Amino acid sequence: MERHAEALALQQHAGRAGAVELREGSAALGAAAYAAGATLPLPKVTAVVINYNYGRYLRRCVGSLLDQDYPNLEIVVVDNASTDESHSVISALKDEYSALTIVWMERNEGPMGGGLHGMEAGTGEFICFIDADDFYLPGFVSAHVQAHLAARTPIGVTTSRVLTVDENEAVVAGGLFRSEETVDFVWPALRGGHETVRLPTIDEAEYETLRNACAVFPDDLPGWLWTTGAGSANMFRRQIVELARPDRVRPDLGGIAADGYYMSIDSYYLYLGYWLAGCAAIGLPLVAYRIHGSNMKNRMLSMRNFNGSIGRADAWSRRRRLDRADVLLSLAPNLADHIAPKRLFQILQMALPPSFNLDDPEVLALFERHSSNLVNHFGVKHVGRQTPSEFLHAQRQQPIRETYKDESYNPAAALTNLPPPYKSKRGVARILSKMHWMIVGRR
């Protein structure tokens, strides 16, 4: 308890001071010259603890945050209307550490809803979400902030390896990134120690260890790239979390559906953060993921060729993909100011795997709902050419793309001039007529 109190006092002091000295030799000439006798503020980090009936683990989780050495950290604890001893545990923690921010939810809004409410209660430039049954290892926050600040190109999210522990915190496995055996990472992800600002909590040897362990995922890799139990292993830039907030356009995604379905933070923001602004992977275990038999997803250890997640979560995979695509299409007005039209459609293609195309009624329904938004913000020419290019099989792309070479699109002539193979019941003629109604008919 005394150690926690000292850590919290340091955090409070740093928050008031708002600045730390740059380490000697931590930057190139310009920054080093500026650093002589000067200080620069460190970005604030908001750590959001998301709790539902994990009262028995809360003190360990919050304690691991209080033990972090990063000097500008605020802690927000969100209780999703727990029915166990969580209320008394959180109240006691608040009495002991007055700087904690507590958010009491009136109903269980799931990881996404609770996490977003917690983020609103904080002001950090960087956001971490941690499940209340997990806990950080020493140096988690410092390592992630350092990776963000030293990245050769600014990125939207950092992620790290995890240690998997059992209910009693015995280590049972060390996590690997799913992509580690098949992907050529981009090295090095971080600048040399002489090129960047080094945090006061990281010495020269520790920085080199971090630099040697940190890589960037290449752009546009398919599938799940992160480690099992990655929900608590990440740090996001607030501007990415805010830009891609799902509850602004789909309020239902901020809660739990009647059938138990929910959008998890990692399955949403890891993908979106990576696609929109890149992801760096820290190959060091910086968080402990606890398996205890009542986890929302992984109730057994995942091993090679063995999936430890419960069947219900896997069955939701398609639904989550469609929801991610739906939110992306809904956010087109916001995203249009930040990314090129072609990039948006590339992201949509990754959101929906190759097995999805415009022959799929659910995918076609997505575009029907959002065609007006897409046309208004990206233009009919681009939408008309890019949509089939990304979402139809190769042999069906060209006839449709040819019809959108310029703004003077004549759908009747295009349908008449299509070669016979494309006039089958499930051929391009049917899709093209749908595209015309979606895009041209709504201008």
VEXDREN-2710 file (C-alpha; in Angstrom, 1 decimal):
% VEXDREN-2710
k/r/px/py/pz
1/MET/0.0/0.0/0.0
2/GLU/2.8/2.4/0.8
3/ARG/4.4/1.7/-2.6
4/HIS/1.0/2.4/-4.3
5/ALA/0.7/5.7/-2.4
6/GLU/4.1/6.8/-3.4
7/ALA/3.5/6.0/-7.0
8/LEU/0.2/7.9/-7.0
9/ALA/1.8/10.9/-5.3
10/LEU/4.5/11.0/-8.1
11/GLN/1.7/10.8/-10.7
12/GLN/-0.2/13.6/-9.1
13/HIS/3.0/15.7/-8.9
14/ALA/3.8/15.1/-12.5
15/GLY/0.2/16.0/-13.5
16/ARG/0.6/19.4/-11.7
17/ALA/4.0/20.0/-13.1
18/GLY/3.1/18.9/-16.6
19/ALA/6.7/18.7/-17.7
20/VAL/9.9/16.6/-17.3
21/GLU/13.5/17.3/-18.4
22/LEU/14.8/15.7/-21.5
23/ARG/17.5/13.2/-20.9
24/GLU/21.0/14.2/-21.8
25/GLY/21.9/12.8/-25.2
26/SER/18.4/11.7/-25.9
27/ALA/17.9/13.7/-29.1
28/ALA/19.8/15.1/-32.1
29/LEU/21.5/18.5/-32.1
30/GLY/18.4/20.7/-32.3
31/ALA/16.4/18.9/-29.5
32/ALA/19.6/18.5/-27.4
33/ALA/20.3/22.2/-27.6
34/TYR/16.7/23.0/-26.7
35/ALA/16.9/20.6/-23.8
36/ALA/19.8/22.4/-22.2
37/GLY/18.1/23.9/-19.1
38/ALA/14.6/23.5/-20.6
39/THR/11.7/21.1/-20.1
40/LEU/9.2/19.6/-22.4
41/PRO/5.8/18.3/-21.2
42/LEU/5.0/14.6/-21.5
43/PRO/1.7/13.5/-23.0
44/LYS/-1.0/12.5/-20.6
45/VAL/-2.1/8.8/-20.7
46/THR/-5.6/7.8/-19.6
47/ALA/-5.8/4.2/-18.5
48/VAL/-9.4/2.9/-18.4
49/VAL/-10.2/-0.1/-16.3
50/ILE/-13.3/-1.9/-17.5
51/ASN/-15.0/-4.0/-14.8
52/TYR/-18.0/-6.2/-14.7
53/ASN/-18.2/-8.7/-11.7
54/TYR/-14.4/-8.9/-11.4
55/GLY/-14.3/-7.4/-7.9
56/ARG/-11.9/-10.2/-6.8
57/TYR/-9.3/-9.0/-9.3
58/LEU/-9.8/-5.3/-9.2
59/ARG/-7.3/-4.4/-6.5
60/ARG/-4.5/-6.3/-8.3
61/CYS/-5.4/-4.5/-11.6
62/VAL/-5.5/-1.0/-10.2
63/GLY/-2.4/-1.7/-8.1
64/SER/-0.5/-2.6/-11.3
65/LEU/-1.5/0.8/-12.7
66/LEU/-0.4/2.7/-9.5
67/ASP/3.0/0.9/-9.8
68/GLN/3.7/2.3/-13.3
69/ASP/6.6/4.6/-13.4
70/TYR/5.3/6.9/-16.1
71/PRO/4.8/10.3/-14.5
72/ASN/1.7/11.6/-16.3
73/LEU/-0.9/8.9/-15.9
74/GLU/-4.6/9.2/-14.9
75/ILE/-6.6/6.2/-13.9
76/VAL/-10.3/5.8/-14.7
77/VAL/-12.3/2.8/-13.3
78/VAL/-15.6/2.0/-15.0
79/ASP/-18.0/-0.4/-13.3
80/ASN/-20.6/-1.9/-15.7
81/ALA/-23.3/-2.2/-13.1
82/SER/-21.6/-5.2/-11.3
83/THR/-23.6/-7.4/-9.0
84/ASP/-20.7/-8.8/-7.0
85/GLU/-18.5/-7.1/-4.4
86/SER/-17.1/-4.7/-7.0
87/HIS/-18.9/-1.6/-5.6
88/SER/-17.3/-2.0/-2.2
89/VAL/-13.9/-2.7/-3.6
90/ILE/-14.0/0.3/-5.9
91/SER/-15.3/2.6/-3.1
92/ALA/-12.4/1.4/-0.9
93/LEU/-9.9/2.1/-3.6
94/LYS/-11.3/5.6/-4.1
95/ASP/-11.0/6.3/-0.4
96/GLU/-7.4/5.2/-0.5
97/TYR/-6.4/6.9/-3.7
98/SER/-8.5/10.0/-4.1
99/ALA/-7.1/10.8/-7.6
100/LEU/-8.9/7.8/-9.1
101/THR/-11.8/8.7/-11.3
102/ILE/-14.8/6.4/-11.0
103/VAL/-17.6/5.9/-13.5
104/TRP/-20.7/4.1/-12.3
105/MET/-22.8/2.7/-15.1
106/GLU/-26.5/2.2/-14.7
107/ARG/-26.5/-0.9/-16.8
108/ASN/-23.9/-3.2/-18.3
109/GLU/-22.9/-1.7/-21.6
110/GLY/-20.1/-4.2/-22.4
111/PRO/-16.4/-3.5/-23.0
112/MET/-17.1/-1.0/-25.8
113/GLY/-19.7/1.1/-24.0
114/GLY/-17.8/1.0/-20.7
115/GLY/-14.5/1.8/-22.4
116/LEU/-15.9/4.8/-24.3
117/HIS/-17.5/6.2/-21.1
118/GLY/-14.2/5.9/-19.4
119/MET/-12.4/7.6/-22.2
120/GLU/-14.8/10.6/-21.9
121/ALA/-14.0/10.8/-18.2
122/GLY/-10.3/11.3/-19.0
123/THR/-8.3/13.8/-20.9
124/GLY/-5.2/11.9/-22.0
125/GLU/-3.7/12.1/-25.5
126/PHE/-3.2/8.4/-25.3
127/ILE/-5.7/5.8/-24.2
128/CYS/-5.3/2.3/-22.7
129/PHE/-8.1/0.0/-22.0
130/ILE/-7.5/-2.8/-19.5
131/ASP/-9.9/-5.5/-18.4
132/ALA/-10.2/-5.7/-14.7
133/ASP/-9.1/-9.3/-14.5
134/ASP/-5.8/-8.5/-16.2
135/PHE/-2.8/-6.5/-14.9
136/TYR/0.1/-4.5/-16.3
137/LEU/3.7/-5.5/-15.8
138/PRO/6.3/-2.9/-14.8
139/GLY/7.1/-0.4/-17.5
140/PHE/4.0/-1.0/-19.7
141/VAL/3.0/2.7/-20.0
142/SER/6.5/4.0/-20.5
143/ALA/7.3/1.5/-23.1
144/HIS/4.2/2.2/-25.1
145/VAL/4.5/6.0/-24.9
146/GLN/8.2/5.7/-25.9
147/ALA/7.3/3.6/-28.9
148/HIS/4.7/6.2/-30.0
149/LEU/7.1/9.1/-29.6
150/ALA/10.1/7.5/-31.2
151/ALA/8.3/5.8/-34.1
152/ARG/9.9/6.7/-37.5
153/THR/6.4/7.6/-38.7
154/PRO/3.6/8.5/-36.2
155/ILE/1.3/5.6/-35.7
156/GLY/-2.2/5.1/-34.4
157/VAL/-1.7/2.2/-32.0
158/THR/1.0/0.2/-30.3
159/THR/0.5/-3.4/-29.0
160/SER/2.7/-5.7/-27.0
161/ARG/3.0/-9.4/-26.2
162/VAL/1.3/-10.8/-23.1
163/LEU/2.0/-13.3/-20.5
164/THR/-0.9/-15.7/-19.9
165/VAL/-1.5/-16.5/-16.3
166/ASP/-4.0/-18.6/-14.4
167/GLU/-6.3/-17.5/-11.7
168/ASN/-3.5/-17.5/-9.1
169/GLU/-1.2/-15.6/-11.4
170/ALA/1.1/-18.5/-12.2
171/VAL/2.5/-18.0/-15.7
172/VAL/1.2/-20.7/-18.1
173/ALA/2.3/-19.2/-21.5
174/GLY/4.1/-16.4/-23.2
175/GLY/2.1/-15.0/-26.1
176/LEU/3.3/-14.6/-29.7
177/PHE/1.7/-12.3/-32.3
178/ARG/-0.4/-14.4/-34.6
179/SER/1.5/-13.0/-37.5
180/GLU/5.0/-13.5/-36.1
181/GLU/5.8/-16.7/-38.0
182/THR/4.5/-15.6/-41.4
183/VAL/5.0/-11.8/-41.6
184/ASP/8.1/-9.8/-42.5
185/PHE/7.9/-7.0/-40.0
186/VAL/9.3/-3.5/-40.8
187/TRP/12.5/-3.0/-38.9
188/PRO/13.5/-0.9/-37.2
189/ALA/10.3/0.8/-36.1
190/LEU/11.9/3.3/-33.7
191/ARG/14.5/6.0/-34.3
192/GLY/18.0/5.7/-32.9
193/GLY/18.6/7.0/-29.4
194/HIS/20.4/10.1/-30.7
195/GLU/17.4/10.9/-33.0
196/THR/14.6/11.2/-30.6
197/VAL/13.5/12.2/-27.1
198/ARG/14.0/9.5/-24.5
199/LEU/11.6/9.3/-21.6
200/PRO/13.2/9.9/-18.1
201/THR/11.8/6.5/-17.0
202/ILE/13.8/4.7/-19.7
203/ASP/17.6/4.6/-19.6
204/GLU/19.8/4.1/-22.6
205/ALA/20.1/0.3/-22.3
206/GLU/16.3/-0.1/-21.9
207/TYR/15.7/2.1/-24.9
208/GLU/17.9/-0.1/-27.1
209/THR/16.1/-3.2/-25.8
210/LEU/12.8/-1.6/-26.7
211/ARG/14.1/-0.5/-30.1
212/ASN/15.4/-4.0/-30.9
213/ALA/12.0/-5.5/-29.9
214/CYS/9.7/-3.1/-31.7
215/ALA/8.5/-3.5/-35.3
216/VAL/5.8/-2.1/-37.5
217/PHE/3.2/-4.3/-39.2
218/PRO/3.3/-3.9/-43.0
219/ASP/0.3/-2.2/-44.4
220/ASP/-2.9/-4.1/-45.3
221/LEU/-2.2/-7.6/-43.8
222/PRO/-5.3/-9.7/-43.6
223/GLY/-6.7/-11.4/-40.5
224/TRP/-6.0/-11.2/-36.8
225/LEU/-2.4/-10.1/-36.4
226/TRP/-2.2/-9.7/-32.6
227/THR/-1.7/-12.0/-29.7
228/THR/-4.4/-13.9/-27.9
229/GLY/-5.6/-11.8/-25.0
230/ALA/-4.6/-8.5/-26.8
231/GLY/-7.5/-6.5/-25.3
232/SER/-5.4/-5.1/-22.5
233/ALA/-2.1/-4.9/-24.4
234/ASN/-2.6/-1.7/-26.4
235/MET/-2.2/2.0/-26.4
236/PHE/-4.2/4.2/-28.8
237/ARG/-3.9/7.8/-29.9
238/ARG/-7.1/9.5/-28.7
239/GLN/-7.7/11.2/-32.1
240/ILE/-8.0/7.8/-33.7
241/VAL/-10.4/6.5/-31.0
242/GLU/-12.5/9.7/-31.4
243/LEU/-12.5/9.7/-35.2
244/ALA/-13.7/6.1/-35.4
245/ARG/-16.1/6.0/-32.5
246/PRO/-18.8/3.5/-33.4
247/ASP/-21.5/4.7/-31.0
248/ARG/-21.8/8.0/-32.9
249/VAL/-23.4/6.3/-35.8
250/ARG/-24.4/2.9/-34.3
251/PRO/-25.5/3.5/-30.6
252/ASP/-26.3/-0.2/-30.3
253/LEU/-22.6/-1.1/-30.6
254/GLY/-21.9/0.7/-27.3
255/GLY/-23.8/-2.0/-25.4
256/ILE/-24.8/-5.7/-25.3
257/ALA/-27.5/-7.0/-27.5
258/ALA/-30.4/-9.2/-26.3
259/ASP/-28.6/-12.3/-27.5
260/GLY/-25.4/-11.4/-25.7
261/TYR/-23.6/-10.0/-28.8
262/TYR/-21.2/-7.1/-28.2
263/MET/-18.5/-5.3/-30.1
264/SER/-15.2/-5.8/-28.2
265/ILE/-12.7/-2.9/-28.1
266/ASP/-9.8/-4.9/-29.4
267/SER/-11.7/-6.5/-32.3
268/TYR/-12.8/-3.0/-33.4
269/TYR/-10.1/-0.5/-32.5
270/LEU/-7.1/-2.7/-33.2
271/TYR/-8.3/-3.2/-36.8
272/LEU/-9.4/0.4/-37.3
273/GLY/-6.3/1.8/-35.7
274/TYR/-4.0/-0.4/-37.8
275/TRP/-5.9/0.3/-41.1
276/LEU/-6.2/4.1/-40.6
277/ALA/-2.9/5.0/-39.0
278/GLY/-0.6/1.9/-38.6
279/CYS/0.4/-0.3/-35.7
280/ALA/3.7/-1.0/-34.0
281/ALA/4.3/-4.3/-32.2
282/ILE/6.4/-4.4/-29.1
283/GLY/7.9/-7.9/-28.8
284/LEU/8.1/-7.7/-25.0
285/PRO/5.5/-9.1/-22.6
286/LEU/4.1/-6.0/-20.8
287/VAL/0.7/-7.2/-19.6
288/ALA/-0.6/-10.3/-17.9
289/TYR/-3.8/-11.9/-19.4
290/ARG/-5.6/-14.0/-16.8
291/ILE/-7.6/-17.1/-17.8
292/HIS/-9.9/-18.1/-14.9
293/GLY/-12.8/-20.0/-16.5
294/SER/-15.3/-17.1/-16.6
295/ASN/-13.7/-14.9/-19.3
296/MET/-16.0/-13.4/-21.9
297/LYS/-14.0/-15.0/-24.7
298/ASN/-11.0/-17.2/-24.0
299/ARG/-11.8/-19.6/-21.2
300/MET/-9.0/-22.0/-22.1
301/LEU/-5.4/-21.5/-23.2
302/SER/-5.1/-21.2/-27.0
303/MET/-2.3/-23.4/-28.3
304/ARG/-1.0/-24.4/-31.7
305/ASN/-3.9/-25.7/-33.7
306/PHE/-6.1/-25.3/-30.7
307/ASN/-8.5/-22.4/-30.2
308/GLY/-9.3/-21.7/-26.5
309/SER/-12.2/-19.2/-27.3
310/ILE/-15.8/-20.1/-26.7
311/GLY/-17.8/-21.0/-29.7
312/ARG/-20.2/-18.1/-29.3
313/ALA/-17.4/-15.6/-29.8
314/ASP/-16.2/-17.3/-33.0
315/ALA/-19.8/-17.4/-34.3
316/TRP/-19.9/-13.6/-33.9
317/SER/-16.9/-13.1/-36.2
318/ARG/-18.9/-12.5/-39.4
319/ARG/-21.3/-10.2/-37.5
320/ARG/-18.5/-8.1/-36.2
321/ARG/-17.0/-7.8/-39.6
322/LEU/-20.2/-6.5/-41.1
323/ASP/-20.6/-4.1/-38.2
324/ARG/-17.1/-2.7/-38.7
325/ALA/-17.8/-2.2/-42.4
326/ASP/-21.2/-0.6/-41.5
327/VAL/-19.5/1.9/-39.1
328/LEU/-16.8/2.7/-41.7
329/LEU/-19.4/3.5/-44.3
330/SER/-21.3/5.6/-41.8
331/LEU/-18.2/7.5/-40.9
332/ALA/-17.4/8.4/-44.5
333/PRO/-18.2/12.1/-44.0
334/ASN/-15.6/12.3/-41.2
335/LEU/-13.0/10.0/-42.9
336/ALA/-13.3/11.9/-46.2
337/ASP/-11.4/14.8/-44.7
338/HIS/-8.5/12.6/-43.6
339/ILE/-7.9/9.8/-46.1
340/ALA/-8.0/9.4/-49.8
341/PRO/-11.1/7.8/-51.4
342/LYS/-9.1/4.8/-52.7
343/ARG/-7.8/4.2/-49.2
344/LEU/-11.3/4.1/-47.7
345/PHE/-12.3/1.4/-50.2
346/GLN/-9.1/-0.5/-49.5
347/ILE/-10.0/-0.5/-45.8
348/LEU/-13.5/-1.6/-46.6
349/GLN/-12.1/-4.5/-48.6
350/MET/-10.0/-5.5/-45.6
351/ALA/-13.0/-5.1/-43.2
352/LEU/-14.9/-7.6/-45.3
353/PRO/-12.7/-10.7/-46.3
354/PRO/-12.4/-12.0/-49.9
355/SER/-15.4/-14.3/-49.4
356/PHE/-17.6/-11.2/-49.2
357/ASN/-18.6/-9.4/-52.4
358/LEU/-21.6/-7.6/-53.9
359/ASP/-23.3/-10.9/-54.6
360/ASP/-23.7/-11.2/-50.8
361/PRO/-27.1/-9.8/-49.9
362/GLU/-25.8/-8.4/-46.5
363/VAL/-22.9/-6.7/-48.2
364/LEU/-25.1/-5.2/-50.9
365/ALA/-27.5/-4.0/-48.3
366/LEU/-24.6/-2.1/-46.6
367/PHE/-23.8/-0.2/-49.8
368/GLU/-27.5/0.4/-50.5
369/ARG/-27.8/2.1/-47.1
370/HIS/-24.7/4.2/-47.4
371/SER/-24.5/5.0/-51.2
372/SER/-25.8/8.6/-50.8
373/ASN/-23.1/9.3/-48.2
374/LEU/-20.4/7.8/-50.3
375/VAL/-21.4/9.7/-53.5
376/ASN/-21.8/13.0/-51.6
377/HIS/-18.3/12.9/-50.2
378/PHE/-16.3/10.9/-52.7
379/GLY/-18.1/11.5/-56.0
380/VAL/-20.2/9.2/-58.2
381/LYS/-17.3/8.6/-60.6
382/HIS/-15.0/7.2/-57.9
383/VAL/-17.7/5.3/-56.1
384/GLY/-19.0/3.8/-59.3
385/ARG/-15.6/2.5/-60.4
386/GLN/-14.0/1.7/-57.0
387/THR/-16.9/-0.3/-55.4
388/PRO/-17.0/-3.1/-58.0
389/SER/-13.2/-3.0/-58.3
390/GLU/-12.9/-3.9/-54.6
391/PHE/-16.0/-6.0/-54.0
392/LEU/-16.5/-8.1/-57.2
393/HIS/-14.5/-11.0/-58.5
394/ALA/-11.9/-10.0/-61.1
395/GLN/-13.9/-11.2/-64.1
396/ARG/-16.8/-8.9/-63.1
397/GLN/-14.9/-5.8/-62.5
398/GLN/-14.1/-4.4/-65.9
399/PRO/-17.6/-4.2/-67.5
400/ILE/-18.8/-2.1/-64.5
401/ARG/-15.7/0.0/-64.2
402/GLU/-15.8/0.9/-67.9
403/THR/-19.3/2.5/-67.4
404/TYR/-17.8/5.0/-64.9
405/LYS/-14.9/6.3/-67.0
406/ASP/-16.6/9.7/-66.9
407/GLU/-19.5/11.5/-65.2
408/SER/-21.8/11.0/-68.2
409/TYR/-22.9/7.5/-67.2
410/ASN/-25.6/5.9/-69.3
411/PRO/-26.8/2.8/-67.5
412/ALA/-29.2/1.7/-70.2
413/ALA/-26.5/1.7/-72.8
414/ALA/-24.1/0.0/-70.5
415/LEU/-26.6/-2.8/-69.8
416/THR/-27.4/-3.2/-73.5
417/ASN/-23.7/-3.4/-74.5
418/LEU/-22.6/-5.9/-71.8
419/PRO/-21.4/-9.2/-73.4
420/PRO/-23.7/-12.2/-73.0
421/PRO/-21.7/-14.0/-70.2
422/TYR/-22.6/-11.2/-67.9
423/LYS/-26.3/-11.3/-68.4
424/SER/-27.0/-14.4/-66.4
425/LYS/-29.3/-14.2/-63.5
426/ARG/-26.4/-13.7/-61.0
427/GLY/-24.2/-11.9/-63.5
428/VAL/-23.0/-8.3/-63.8
429/ALA/-26.2/-7.0/-65.4
430/ARG/-28.1/-7.6/-62.1
431/ILE/-25.3/-6.1/-60.0
432/LEU/-24.9/-3.1/-62.4
433/SER/-28.6/-2.4/-62.2
434/LYS/-28.3/-2.4/-58.4
435/MET/-25.3/-0.1/-58.6
436/HIS/-27.2/2.3/-60.8
437/TRP/-30.1/2.5/-58.4
438/MET/-27.7/2.9/-55.5
439/ILE/-25.4/5.4/-56.9
440/VAL/-26.9/7.2/-59.9
441/GLY/-30.5/7.0/-58.9
442/ARG/-29.8/8.8/-55.6
443/ARG/-27.8/11.7/-56.9
END
